[in-house]
Structures are given as structure tokens and as C-alpha cells.
Amino acid sequence: MGFMDDAKETAEAVGEKVSRTWEDTTDRIGDKVDEMKADADVKKAEAERDSVEKRNEIKEELRDN
């Protein structure tokens, strides 16, 4: 009976380890997705800023002429 109990405990421990590993992996994927979204938001904001700056430069040039 001891062998079966050991095997059962080992199987349960492996199952818990796999479960924790899966949860960690999904957390890491979620973190990476959040990071990529934040990077995209920053790039979008920078592009918008550059666009506004350029538009303001053109307006200023037109006023001077």
C-alpha cells in the first residue's frame, strides 16, 4: 500500500507543479501583452505629438510669410 500512496502523492505534486507553471506562464504572457500595449500607446502618443509639432511649424511659417 505504501508504494501506491507514494505514487499518488508524487502524481499530485507533479499536477500541482504543472498547474503553477501554467499559471506563471499565462501571467508572463499577460504581462508581455500589457507591455506591448503600453509601448504601442507610447508610439501613438509620440507620433501624435510629432504631427502637432509639424502642423504648428507649418502654421508659423505661413504666418511669417
C-alpha positions in Angstrom: 0.0 0.0 0.0 2.9 2.4 0.7 4.0 2.3 -3.0 0.6 3.3 -4.2 0.4 6.1 -1.7 3.8 7.4 -2.7 2.8 7.2 -6.4 -0.4 9.1 -5.7 1.4 11.8 -3.7 4.0 12.1 -6.5 1.3 12.4 -9.1 -0.4 15.1 -7.1 2.8 17.0 -6.6 3.5 16.9 -10.4 0.0 18.0 -11.1 0.4 21.0 -8.7 3.7 21.9 -10.3 2.3 21.8 -13.8 -0.7 23.9 -12.7 1.6 26.5 -11.1 3.9 26.5 -14.1 0.8 27.0 -16.4 -0.4 29.9 -14.2 3.1 31.5 -14.2 3.3 31.2 -18.0 -0.1 32.8 -18.5 0.8 35.6 -16.1 4.0 36.2 -18.1 2.1 36.2 -21.3 -0.4 38.7 -19.9 2.5 40.9 -18.6 4.1 40.9 -22.1 0.8 41.8 -23.8 0.4 44.7 -21.3 3.9 45.8 -22.1 3.4 45.7 -25.8 0.1 47.6 -25.5 1.9 50.3 -23.4 4.7 50.5 -26.0 2.1 50.9 -28.7 0.3 53.7 -26.8 3.6 55.5 -26.3 4.5 55.3 -30.0 1.0 56.5 -30.9 1.3 59.5 -28.5 4.8 60.3 -29.8 3.5 60.2 -33.4 0.6 62.5 -32.5 3.0 64.9 -30.7 5.3 65.0 -33.8 2.3 65.6 -36.0 1.1 68.5 -33.9 4.6 70.0 -33.8 4.9 69.8 -37.5 1.5 71.3 -38.1 2.3 74.2 -35.7 5.6 74.7 -37.5 3.8 75.0 -40.9 1.2 77.4 -39.4 4.0 79.5 -38.0 5.8 79.6 -41.4 2.6 80.6 -43.1 2.1 83.5 -40.6 5.6 84.8 -41.2 5.1 84.9 -45.0 
